């Protein structure tokens, strides 16, 4: 048995074959009808559309054959793709290349083969449309011409199939782009609303304090009160600007955020240490219960959300209160002992149309950070929710939920 040599353009031929994504694809009517027609015209019991892969020949369509593929080294079609013409063997027993081929000496006992190459859209010979028989025979001129025409039709169908797949990919890409543009449009709409109201409010408050100090002679105690008020306004403004930056990065780099297994205990310890001066300033206690669990999320997102929730808990807790933090692989919860919120307020704090409204917990725009944090968590398949504390206790319970 003589194996067929590799075509000189084998690397490019295989690349184009793989790019078509036709190998191992389900049966398709257009190809099935062509092999049936080839078998009828040539009056053979077997017909194939055979594609020559790296180590096998795979049958896209077949008549009279039960197997889906055979090894390339024993295939007749690997010889047929050597040139763009009919490969014709009237009697395999009289051909030294195939007389001892397993496909001749064993099932299906091929004694006749005729095949025309089929081309890729890029002009590479991918395989053949071939007819086979278990007895020696010949094709007449009309049958040879028909086989050539049908092989050309297979090439055309492959080209059409490729174009349709590319069209589907383009449509999906355009739909994805449209969805992304709509998302960014919505982001810009909210962003401009924040600039027009939430950012203006603390700046206006700052201006009022500065004007008051500049236009009035005040005793030292009153100046200290104004300085304290100024410091609070600046802190809120910095928090708002930080939230806006985080939100912007999330929207414009959303695709770069990847999930990882995050060790919770060191991350929580680091964030609590960061907020320790603020805790001490209000004489707040931290009650922490955490294990050595891991959460599936993005470290940067968890740091942003956890920091925001700790900040809110510190801000709204009365002096001397305790903040309760619990963590495991599926949830991080933070409870404060502050004034709490109504059910309606807990829902509205996540609604963009409510941006800029005040609520029982305090300040204009306080929900902005929570809105951003929920978006970040949901982008990673998790969530952020607010609840009342159990047993009627005063305060709010915020939960970072990780979905695995």
C-alpha positions in Angstrom: 0.0 0.0 0.0 1.3 3.4 -0.9 0.4 6.4 1.3 -0.3 9.7 -0.4 2.3 12.4 0.0 1.3 15.6 1.9 0.4 18.5 -0.5 3.0 21.2 -0.6 0.4 23.7 0.7 -0.7 21.3 3.5 -0.4 23.9 6.4 -2.5 26.5 4.6 -4.9 23.8 3.4 -5.5 22.5 6.9 -5.9 26.1 8.2 -8.6 26.9 5.7 -10.4 23.6 6.5 -10.4 24.4 10.3 -11.5 28.0 9.6 -14.6 26.7 7.8 -15.7 24.9 11.0 -17.3 22.2 9.0 -15.5 19.2 10.5 -17.7 17.1 12.8 -20.7 19.3 12.0 -24.2 17.8 11.8 -25.7 16.5 8.6 -27.0 19.1 6.2 -29.7 18.5 3.5 -27.9 20.2 0.7 -24.8 17.9 1.0 -26.9 14.8 1.6 -28.8 15.4 -1.6 -25.6 15.8 -3.6 -24.2 12.4 -2.6 -27.5 10.7 -3.3 -27.6 12.3 -6.8 -24.0 11.3 -7.4 -24.7 7.7 -6.5 -27.8 7.6 -8.7 -26.1 9.2 -11.7 -23.0 7.0 -11.5 -25.1 3.9 -10.4 -22.8 3.1 -7.5 -23.9 1.8 -4.1 -21.6 4.2 -2.3 -20.9 8.0 -2.5 -19.1 10.3 -0.1 -18.2 13.9 0.5 -14.9 13.3 2.2 -12.8 16.0 3.9 -9.1 15.3 4.5 -8.2 16.3 8.1 -4.7 16.0 9.6 -4.9 12.3 10.5 -8.3 11.2 9.1 -10.8 11.6 6.3 -14.2 12.6 7.7 -17.4 12.2 5.8 -19.7 15.3 5.7 -22.3 13.3 3.7 -22.5 9.6 2.8 -24.5 6.9 1.0 -24.0 3.2 1.5 -21.3 3.8 4.2 -21.9 3.4 8.0 -18.7 4.8 9.4 -18.2 8.6 9.9 -14.4 8.6 9.2 -11.4 6.5 8.4 -7.6 7.0 8.9 -6.1 9.3 6.4 -3.2 7.1 5.6 -5.4 4.4 4.0 -7.8 6.9 2.3 -8.2 7.1 -1.5 -9.2 10.7 -1.2 -5.8 11.8 0.2 -4.5 10.8 -3.2 -7.3 12.5 -5.0 -6.5 16.0 -3.5 -3.0 16.0 -5.1 -4.4 17.6 -8.3 -7.5 19.3 -9.6 -8.8 16.5 -11.9 -10.7 13.3 -11.7 -8.9 10.6 -9.7 -10.1 7.4 -11.3 -9.4 3.7 -10.4 -11.5 1.2 -12.4 -10.1 -1.8 -10.6 -8.2 -1.5 -7.3 -6.9 -5.1 -7.5 -4.9 -4.1 -10.6 -3.5 -0.9 -9.0 -0.3 -1.4 -7.0 -1.0 1.6 -4.8 -4.3 0.1 -3.5 -4.3 -3.7 -4.0 -3.3 -4.4 -0.4 -5.2 -1.4 1.1 -7.3 -2.5 4.1 -10.3 -0.8 2.5 -9.8 -3.2 -0.5 -8.8 -6.4 1.3 -11.4 -5.9 4.1 -14.8 -4.2 4.4 -16.1 -2.4 2.5 -14.0 -4.2 -0.2 -13.6 -1.3 -2.5 -12.8 -2.3 -6.1 -13.8 1.0 -7.9 -13.2 4.6 -7.0 -13.8 7.9 -8.8 -13.5 11.3 -7.1 -13.3 15.0 -8.0 -11.6 17.4 -5.5 -13.7 20.0 -3.8 -12.3 23.5 -3.1 -12.3 25.9 -0.2 -13.3 29.5 -0.8 -9.6 30.2 -0.7 -8.8 27.7 -3.4 -7.4 24.9 -1.3 -8.3 21.2 -2.1 -10.2 20.1 1.0 -11.4 16.6 0.0 -13.5 15.0 -2.7 -16.9 14.1 -3.9 -16.4 10.4 -4.7 -18.3 7.4 -5.8 -17.3 3.8 -4.9 -18.3 0.3 -5.8 -17.5 -3.3 -4.6 -16.9 -4.4 -8.2 -14.7 -3.1 -11.0 -16.4 -0.7 -13.3 -16.0 2.4 -15.5 -17.9 5.7 -15.8 -19.0 7.0 -19.1 -18.3 10.5 -20.3 -21.6 11.9 -19.1 -21.2 10.4 -15.6 -17.7 11.8 -15.3 -18.9 15.3 -16.3 -21.8 15.0 -13.8 -19.4 14.1 -11.0 -17.3 17.1 -11.8 -20.3 19.4 -11.8 -21.6 18.0 -8.5 -18.1 18.4 -6.9 -18.2 22.1 -8.0 -21.6 22.4 -6.4 -20.2 21.0 -3.1 -17.5 23.7 -3.3 -20.2 26.3 -3.9 -22.3 25.0 -1.0 -19.2 25.2 1.3 -18.6 28.7 0.2 -22.3 29.7 0.9 -22.1 27.9 4.2 -19.0 29.9 5.1 -20.6 33.2 4.1 -23.7 32.5 6.1 -21.7 31.7 9.2 -19.7 34.9 8.8 -22.9 36.8 8.4 -24.3 35.2 11.6 -21.1 36.2 13.4 -21.3 39.7 12.1 -24.9 40.1 13.2 -24.0 38.8 16.7 -21.1 41.2 16.8 -23.2 44.2 15.8 -25.9 43.2 18.3 -23.3 43.0 21.0 -21.9 46.4 19.9 -25.4 47.9 19.9 -26.0 46.5 23.4 -22.7 47.9 24.6 -23.5 51.4 23.1 -26.9 51.4 24.7 -25.3 50.5 28.0 -22.7 53.3 27.7 -25.5 55.7 26.6 -27.4 54.9 29.8 -24.2 55.3 31.8 -23.6 58.7 30.2 -27.2 59.7 30.9 -26.8 58.9 34.6 -23.3 60.3 34.8 -24.5 63.7 33.5 -27.4 63.6 35.9 -24.9 63.1 38.8 -22.8 66.0 37.6 -25.9 68.2 37.3 -27.2 67.4 40.8 -25.2 65.1 43.1 -21.8 66.8 42.4 -23.3 70.3 42.5 -24.9 69.9 45.9 -21.8 69.3 48.0 -19.9 72.0 46.0 -22.7 74.4 46.7 -22.6 73.5 50.4 -18.8 74.0 50.5 -19.3 77.4 48.9 -21.9 78.4 51.5 -19.5 77.5 54.3 -16.6 79.4 52.7 -18.7 82.4 52.0 -20.0 82.5 55.6 -16.4 82.4 57.0 -15.2 85.0 54.5 -18.1 87.5 55.1 -18.5 87.3 58.9 -16.3 87.8 61.9 -16.8 84.6 63.9 -15.6 83.5 67.3 -13.1 80.6 67.4 -15.7 78.1 68.5 -17.9 78.9 65.5 -15.0 78.7 63.1 -14.2 75.3 64.4 -17.8 74.2 63.8 -17.6 75.5 60.3 -14.2 73.8 59.7 -15.7 70.5 61.0 -18.6 71.0 58.6 -16.2 71.8 55.8 -14.3 68.7 56.5 -17.4 66.6 56.3 -18.5 68.1 53.0 -15.0 67.5 51.6 -15.0 63.9 52.8 -18.4 63.4 51.1 -17.2 65.1 47.9 -14.0 62.9 47.8 -16.2 59.8 48.3 -18.4 60.9 45.5 -15.5 61.5 43.1 -13.9 58.2 44.0 -17.2 56.4 43.3 -17.5 58.1 40.0 -14.0 57.0 39.0 -14.7 53.4 40.1 -18.0 53.4 38.2 -16.4 54.8 35.0 -13.6 52.2 35.1 -16.2 49.5 35.5 -18.1 50.6 32.5 -15.2 51.1 30.2 -13.1 48.2 31.3 -15.9 45.8 32.2 -14.5 43.1 29.9 -11.2 43.1 31.8 -12.7 42.1 35.2 -12.1 38.4 35.8 -13.2 36.1 38.6 -10.7 34.6 41.0 -10.6 32.6 44.3 -10.2 35.4 46.9 -9.0 34.6 50.4 -11.5 36.5 52.6 -9.8 36.8 56.0 -6.7 38.9 54.9 -8.8 41.1 52.6 -11.2 41.9 55.4 -8.4 42.5 57.9 -6.7 44.9 55.5 -9.9 46.9 55.0 -10.8 47.1 58.7 -7.2 48.3 59.4 -7.7 51.0 56.7 -10.9 52.3 58.4 -9.5 51.9 62.0 -8.8 55.7 62.5 -12.4 56.4 61.6 -13.7 53.7 63.9 -11.6 55.0 66.8 -12.8 58.6 66.1 -16.3 57.5 66.8 -15.3 55.0 69.4 -16.9 52.2 67.4 -16.3 48.5 68.0 -16.0 45.8 65.3 -17.4 42.3 65.9 -15.9 40.1 63.2 -16.7 36.5 62.4 -14.9 35.1 59.4 -13.4 31.8 58.3 -10.5 30.9 56.0 -12.9 30.6 53.2 -12.4 31.7 49.6 -15.0 33.7 47.5 -15.3 33.5 43.8 -15.1 37.1 42.6 -12.7 39.9 41.5 -10.4 41.3 44.2 -10.7 44.9 43.0 -14.5 44.7 43.1 -14.7 43.1 46.5 -12.3 45.8 47.9 -14.5 48.6 46.4 -17.7 47.2 47.7 -16.4 46.2 51.1 -14.8 49.6 51.6 -18.0 51.4 50.6 -20.1 49.3 53.0 -17.7 49.8 55.9 -17.7 53.6 55.2 -21.5 53.7 55.3 -21.6 51.6 58.5 -19.1 54.0 60.2 -20.9 57.1 58.9 -24.3 56.1 60.2 -23.4 54.3 63.4 -23.9 56.3 66.6 -20.9 56.9 68.8 -19.9 53.9 70.8 -21.9 51.4 68.7 -20.8 48.0 67.3 -20.5 47.1 63.6 -21.0 43.4 63.0 -19.2 41.8 60.1 -19.6 38.1 59.0 -18.0 36.4 56.0 -17.9 33.0 54.4 -17.5 31.7 50.8 -21.0 32.8 49.7 -21.6 36.1 51.6 -20.1 39.0 53.4 -22.6 40.8 55.7 -22.1 44.1 57.5 -24.6 45.3 60.1 -24.7 48.8 61.7 -26.7 50.2 64.6 -27.7 53.4 62.9 -31.1 55.0 62.3 -32.1 52.4 59.8 -34.3 52.8 56.6 -37.8 52.0 55.6 -38.4 49.2 53.1 -39.2 51.8 50.4 -35.9 53.7 51.1 -33.9 50.4 50.9 -35.4 49.8 47.5 -35.1 53.3 46.1 -31.5 53.7 47.1 -30.6 51.4 44.1 -32.9 53.2 41.6 -31.2 55.7 39.4 -34.2 58.0 39.2 -33.8 58.6 42.9 -30.3 59.9 42.6 -30.0 63.2 44.4 -32.9 62.7 46.9 -32.4 62.8 50.6 -33.4 60.0 52.9 -33.6 59.2 56.6 -30.0 58.1 56.8 -28.7 61.4 55.8 -27.1 63.0 52.8 -27.8 63.9 49.3 -26.3 61.3 46.9 -25.5 58.7 49.6 -26.9 55.9 47.4 -24.6 56.6 44.5 -21.8 54.3 45.9 -24.4 51.6 46.6 -25.7 51.8 43.0 -22.2 51.4 41.7 -21.4 48.6 44.1 -24.5 46.6 43.1 -23.6 47.0 39.4 -20.1 45.7 40.1 -21.4 42.7 42.0 -24.0 41.8 39.4 -21.5 42.1 36.6 -19.6 39.2 38.3 -22.8 37.1 38.8 -23.3 38.2 42.5 -25.5 40.8 44.1 -25.7 43.5 46.8 -28.8 43.8 49.0 -30.0 45.8 52.0 -32.1 44.2 54.8 -33.5 45.1 58.2 -31.6 43.5 61.1 -33.2 40.5 62.7 -35.4 40.5 65.8 -36.3 44.2 65.3 -32.8 45.5 66.1 -32.1 49.0 64.9 -29.8 49.4 61.9 -29.2 48.0 58.4 -27.7 44.7 57.2 -25.9 44.9 53.9 -25.0 41.7 52.1 -22.4 41.0 49.4 -23.6 37.8 47.8 -21.2 35.6 45.7 -22.8 33.3 43.2 -20.6 30.3 42.3 
